[in-house]
Amino acid sequence: MSLRFHRMARLGLLAAALAATLSAGSAMAQTAICYNCPTEWADWGTQLKAIKAKTGVTVPPDNKNSGQSLAQMSAEKASPVADVTYLGVTFAVQAAKDGLVEPYKPAAWKDIPDGLKDPAGNWFTIHSGTLGFMVNVDALKGKPIPKSWADLLKPEYKGLIGYLDPASAFVGYVGAVAVNEARGGTLDNFKPAIDYFKALQKNEPIVPKQTSYARVLSGEIAILLDYDFNAYRAKYKDKANVAFVIPSEGTLAVPYVMSLVAKAPHAADAKKVLDFTLSDEGQAIWAKAYLRPVRASAMPKDIEAQFLPASEYARAKSVDYGRMAAAQKAFSDEYLKEVR
């Protein structure tokens, strides 16, 4: 073979190696790591596919929960691995306090109501759940569907009510805050909630520590304090005779939020991911999983028709979620002392 051929071959190999390196670099640049993006929850599976299709950014699924994500980000604070994270709002407040996330105001920032975003941009809501009554109508055996917090205290519902332990489960604490606010309490005064749970004991409620979706579908629990998205899922996906009730005295809306991780390794692509979750297409994916999108204008009309009317949701309020997080331990201690 000629010297010229060897030179050309060598140049070709160098070019191929360079192309492979550039390609690998490009692939790396098109990846964003999310903590707590599990495919089975909130239809993150569909969302991650849509993010890839529309932005070119690959987001691997991740099965951490909020607490695990917070712990991992804290352990990695000096050298972050994650780019974005999805958290229950009280965990996001803590993440911001610990300097684990940094401000980013996504493209649809102005469409997010003020109570549902950190003013600096450390976290912002992408969708929410509303606490109410998930009711297995058949399990009531002819009794009326309860319409209010007061109704649940009636003797006719004895043995039919369930709520997750407010001292250990976040949704249980959400229920406590909701009933407390509805009955005149504040985040500084949980006496109305404590008094309510004391009174409710006469109806012998079932108080599990873990999610109880299946126990409602089976009829073991007829009335569960739970989120709207679980009730709609039961009704429309599992075809159960389930109703969702927003109590007449009012309730609490609970945001699920996202944040840009401080010193994110792939910050530019992370921002594309955050922008997409608030786009019309991203918001519609949440809605189809029965999570209420934070941008009301992005709710598809056919999905909106499956939710209770907006006039009902007007009774679902937001609170100072930072103060709600700060008050949780004191409430738990009081509940354990007074109720259990």
Buried (B, 14 or more C-beta within 10 A) or exposed (E): EEEEEEEEEEEEEEEEEEEEEEEEEEEEEBBBBBBBBBBEBBBBBBBBEBBBEEBEBBBEEBEBBBBEBBEBBEEBBEEBEBBBBBBBBBBBBBBBEEEBBBBBBBEBEEBBEEEBBBEEBBBBBBBBBBBBBBBBBEBBEEBEBBBBBBBBBEEEBEEBBBBBBBBBBBBBBBBBBBBBBBBEBBBEEBBBBBBBBEEBEEBEBBBBEEEBBEBBBEBBBBBBBBBBBBBBBBBEEEEBBBBBBBBBBBBBBBBBBBBBBBBBBBBEBBBBBBBBBBBEBBBBBBBBBBBBBBBEEBBBEEBBEEBBEEEBBEBBBBBEBBBBBBBBEEBBEBBEEEBE
